């Protein structure tokens, strides 16, 4: 009887504090791990991550076909602008999308973002010149503002003890998307050359050799858009997480808004509105965002440079890989990343904390990157094995860094400010990520022209610059700069 009475009180207090909530939302909060919402989070983040980097394996050849680069060494320079245009568009609109998500809900912004992928990613695959490619990528970034809201959604739909799993789901799906995307681009670009028995050079896919990977991603985004019709809104359900906490019995029975013995606050109708703290003055938030931006700059530059380096000729220090070879490497990397993030990351994060995970991962990334110029000297089976291992390790470490910083950002603010906070993070991150491909492409082109330099010749300079950025990020993870709330 006591248990039934407690259950009735839980339901009563839940609906009093959250009048718009539905029965299925109450059950989702009650059971702790909402697996349906976990799947929603996974596919939505995957949908927005796939088009970001899917172009990198074939971007070298796309720029070459546009006939805009005067020399082969200049291709990386123009490729950087196409890669940066998406992030520039997202930088200009992330804060407005975050404010819309805080006012009208996470769901509308998420649906608009997936629709943008359907439309503009398809148009990018049909690009016939350099400026059409830049414009469609810019519009795709401008209208795809769902990453901030989905990060807020992932922390709101899980109870406190499962938030590491929720945020890990976001970063895992993001990392997997950034790897599966290039894998799709590598396998499906130029299908008339790779699969002449299926696609002829006179067919539609022969005339638009980079359309097939874009089409596949757009079809997936369309399916996600339809599925989002059943996506539950979380903007007004945060009270349930507090009310249904295992430690809230005293506050529940008292019906007050004061902290219970465990220090958890339970909201009621008598709660006095608390003025919102300025996000820009919230140093735990801003410090985690700044560190996040530094590592985002590094990751985006690495993502583009890896593909450009792999497909560039041996005479320039590359691997002379085809887009299909790059796709195979990234497929293996994606599988390794998936296994690590779902099985090991939540345990490691609970054991040593988010900051320590990010710090150790960043330190270990430096020797891995330093080995890449040496890998280029290998060949055959040895090259394939070493390159796959290095790629898996590098991407596992990168996603571990980002996951830890995701957790710090969302723990630094209350629920009603998470959309705007993530909007600020997305704006600054997008600016840094826009600089990543542009700067990476320019440095890559410059490095290929200095093969006989005395100091760090060729691609040695590229990976040295990446390691310098990584080292700066490591230093910023220490106090007094990075502070946890």
N, C-alpha and C positions, 0 to 999 in steps of 0.2 A: 504493500500500500504506500509506503514511504517513497518508493521509487516511482510509482505512478503519480503521486502528488508532485514530486520534484519535476517529472516530465511535463505535467500540466503547467507548472509555474514557468518552466523554460519556454514553452510555446507561447504562453500569455505575454511574458516580458518581451519575447522576440517580436511578436506582432505589434505590441504597443510602441516599440521603438522603431519599427520598420513597417509602417502600414501598407506600403506598396509591395511587400515581399509575398511570394507565393509559397505554396506547400513544398514544391520541389526544391526551392531555394533553401527552405528551412532544413530539409533532409540532407541537402548537399553540405551545409555548414555542420550539421550534426554528425555526419559520418566521417568528417575529417579530410579524407582524400577523395575528392570528386573526380573520378576517372574520366567521366564524359568531358568535363571541362579541361582536364589534362590533355585529352586528345584534341579538343578544340584549339588549345594554346599551341600545341605542337604543329598542327597543320597550318594555322594562320601565320605563325612565325616562319615556317618553311616556305609558305607562299610568297612572303615579302622578301625573303633572303635569296631565293633562287635566281631572280632576274638581276640581282646586284652584281654577281660575279660570273654569271653564265657566259658572258661575252669574252672573257679574258683569253681562253684558249684559241678562239678564232679571230680576236680583235687585230692581231698582227696581220693576218691575211685579208681581213676586211679593209683595213687602212690601205694595204697594198693594192687591192682591187679598186679603191676609190681614186687611185692615181694622184693623190694630193702630196705625198712625200717625194721630194726630189731625189733623195738617196735612200738606200736600204737602212742605213744607220738612223735616219730621221723618222722611221716608222713609229718607234717608241714614243717620240715627242708628241705626235698627233694622237696616238692611242691614249696617252695620259689625259688629253682633253675630253675624249669621249667617256673615259672611265670616271672623270671628275664631275661631269655635268649632272649625273644623278644625285650625287651628294650635295652639290651646290643648290639644286632645287629643293632638296629636303631641308637644308640648313635655313632656307628662307621661310619655310612654312611649319617647322616643327613646333614652335611655341604656340602659334595660333591653333594648330590641331590639338595640342595638349589642353588649351583653354576650352576648346569646343568639347573635348572629352570630359572635362571636369563639370561643364555646365549641362550638356545634353546627354552624356553617357558615353561609355566606351564603345558600345555596339555600332552606332552610326558611323563613327570614324573608322572602325575596323572594316565595315562593309565598303565604304567609299575607297579605302586603300586597296582592297582586293579587286574592285571593279577597275581601278586605275591600272593595275597589273594586266588585267585582261586586255584593255584597249591599247595602252601605249607600248607594252612589251611586244604585242603583235605588230604594231606599226614599226617598231625598231627593226624587227626582222625583215621588213620590206624596204629598208633604207636603200636608196640608190646613190646617195652622195654623203659626204662628210657632215654637212650642216643638217641634213635630215636626221642623221644618227644622233648628233648632239642635241637637237631640239626635242626629239622623242624621249631621250633619256632624261633631259631636264624636266619635262612635264611629268614623266613617271615619278621622279623624285619629289616634285612639288605636291602631287596629289596622293602620294603614298605616305601618310603620316601616322600609320598604325603601330609602329614599333613602340613608341612611348606608351600609348594606351594599353597595349597588350602586356607590357611589363607591369603596369599598374594592376591590370586584371589578374595577372598571375599571382600577385601578392595578396589580392583581396579574396580570391576564391579559395585560398588555402588557409587553414588555421595556422597559428604562429609556429607550431612545432614542425609544420610541413612546408614552410615558406622557402627553405633552402631547396627543396625538391621542385617547387613551382618555378623559382627563378632559374634553377639548373635546367629545367625543361625549356625555358626561353632561350638560354644561351646555347644549350645543346642543339635545339632545332635551328638556331641561327648559325652555329658553326657547321652543322650538317648541310644546311642550305648553301652556305658559302663554299662547300666542297662538292656537293652533288650538282650544284649549278654549273660549275666549270666541267664536271664530268659529263653532264648532258651536252654542254656546248662542244666538248671534245669529240664525243661519240657521234653526234647528230649533225654537226656542221659539215658543209660540202658533201652531202649524201650522194650526189651523182658521181663523185670521185671515189668514195669509199664503198658504195654499194651500187655499182653500175647495173647489176641484174634487176634491181628494184626501181631505181631512179635513173632516167635517161637525162642527158645534158640538155635536151630540148624541152623537158618537162618543166612545170612550175618551180619545183624545188631545184632544178638545174639552173634556172634563170635567177633564182633568189637562193643562193647556196647557204645562207645563214638564217633562213626563215624557220626551218624545221625545229631546232631547239627552242626557239622563241614560241612557236605554236604549241609545243608540248607543255611548256610552263604556263602559257595562257589558258589552256584547257584545264589544267590542274587548278589554276586560280579561279576559273569559272565554277568548278565544282565546290571549291571552298566558299565562294560567295553564296551559292545556294545553301550550303550547310549552315552558314552563319545566320540564316533566318531563325534557327533554333538556338542560337547562342544566348544564354541568360545574361541579363545586365547585372553588373556588380556595383555600380556607383552608389546605390543606396542600401547595400546589404552588409556594410562593414559593422553595423551594430551587432549583428548576429554573431560575429566572431568573438566579440567581447562578452556578450551575454552567455553564450554557450561554452565559455571557457570552463575547464574543469575546476578552476579555483574561484568561481564567481558565485557560489551558493549564498555566502553572507550578503553580498550586495544584491543578489536577486531577491532574497526574502525581505531585505530592508527596503528595496525599491528606491534606493538613493543613487546619486551619481558620484559619490565619493569613492576613493580607492579602497579596495578590500585589503586584507592582511598581506596579500602577495604583491600589492602595488598595482594591480590592474584596475583600470577605470571602466566603469559600466555606465553608459549613457542612459538618461531618462528624459521625460518631457520637461522636468524641472531644471535641466542643465542650463547653466548660464553660458551664453556664447563667448568663446574665447577668441580674442583678436588673432588673426592669422599672422604668423611670423614671416618676415620677409625672407623669401627663398635665397636672395642674393647675399643675405647676411647670415645664412645658415652654413657655417664653415664645414661641418661634417659632410653636408651635401655638396657644397661647391668644391671641396678638396677632392672628394671621390670622383666628381665629374671631370675635374682637370686631369687627374691621373688617368681616368678612363679615356679622355681625349688623346693623350700622348700615346697610349697603347693602341688606340683605334687608328691613329695616323700610321703607326708602325705596321699594324695588321693589314690595312688596306694597301699600303705600298708593297708589302710582301706578297699579297695575293696577286697583284698585277705583275710584279717583277718575276715571281716564280714561273708563271706561264710564259712570259716573254723570254725569260732565260732558257726555259726548256725547249722552246720551238726555234730559238735563234741558231744560226749555223755554228758548227764547231770552230770555225776560223775566228769567230768573235767570242769564244769562250762558252758557248751554249752547248746544248745536248743534241741538237738537230732532231728533236722529237717531232712527231706528227701530232695533230690535235687528238687523235685517237689514243696515242701513247700517254698524253697528258691526262686524258679522261680515265685511263686505267689506273694511273698513280693516285688520282684524287678519289676514285671509287674505293680503293683500299684504305686510304686515309679516312674517308667518311665512316667506314665500318669500324675502324679502330677507335675513332672519336666517339661513336655512338656507344660502344661497349664501355668505355671508360666513364663517360659522363653519367650514364644510367646506373652503373654498378659501384663505382669507386668514389666519384666526386662528393656526393652527400656525406658519406662516411668521413672522408678526409676533412671536409669543411667543419663538421662537428668536432673533429679531433683537435685541429690546430687553429681554426678560425679563418674567416674570409680574407683578412689582410695578409696573414702568413701564407696562405695558399697562393695569392697573387704574387707576393714577393719571391717566394721560392721558384715559382713557375717562370717568372721573368729572368731570374738569375740563370736558370738552367737553359733558357732559350739562347743565350749568348754563344756558348760553345757549339750548339747545334747549328746556328746560322754561320758561324765561322768555318764550319766544315764544308759548306756548299761549293766553294771554288775547287776544293780538293776532289769532291765527288765528280766534277766535270772531267777529271782526268781518267775516270774509270770507263769501262765499256762492257757490253754483253750482260750476262746474268748478274755479275757482281754489281754493275751499275744499277740494275733494276732493284736488287735486294736492298742495297744501301740507301738508294733514293727513297724507296717506299718507307723504310724504317725512319729515316730522317724526317720525311713529310708527316708521318703519323705523330712522331714525338713533338715536332714543332707545333702542329695544330692542336694537339691535346693541351700543351702548355699555354697556347694563346687563348683557347676557350676557357681554361681554368682561370686565367687572369681576369677575363671579362666577366665571368660568372661571379667571382668574388666582389668585383666592383659594382655589379648589378645589385647584389645583396646590400652593400653599404649604402648605395643611393636610396633604395626603397625603404630602408630602415631609418634613414635620416629625416624623413618627413611623415606627417600624418596622412591618412587616406584621402582627405578632401583636397590635398595639394599634390598628390602623386602625379596626376596627369600633367599639371603645369611643370612640376619638377622634371619629369621625364621629357617634357617638351624642351626645356632648357638644355638637358643633357643631349637630346637628339640634335638640337641646333648647333651646339658647340662641337659635338662629335662629327656632325656632317661637314662642318667647315674644315675640321682636321682631316676627315676622310676625303674631302674634295681635294685637299692639298696632297694627299697621299699618292693617288695615281698620277696627278700632274707632275709632282716633284719626282716620283719614282720613275716615270717614263722619261723625263728630261735627264735624270742622272744616269739611267740605263743607256740612253742614246749617247750621252757624253762619254760614258765609260767604254763603250764599244769603239770609240774613236781613239782611245789611248791604250791600245794593246801593248805598246812598247815602252810605257812610262816606267820610270825607275821606282816610284813609290805606288804600291797597290795598283798594278796594271789591270786593265780590263774590268771584269766583273768582281774582282777583289774589292774594288772601291765601292761598288753597289752594296755588298753585304757588310762592309765596314760601316757605312753610313747607317744601315738598318740597326746594327749593333750599338752604335752611338745613341740612337733614339731609344733603344731598349734600356740601355744603361741609365739614361736620364729618368725613364719611368721607374726603374728600380729605386733610385735615390729618393724619388718623390713618395714612395710608399712608407717612408719612415716618419716618425714624429719629429718636429711639431707640424709637419705639413699635412699628412693624412691622419685624420682623427675619426674615430668611430663613435657614433652617438651612444 
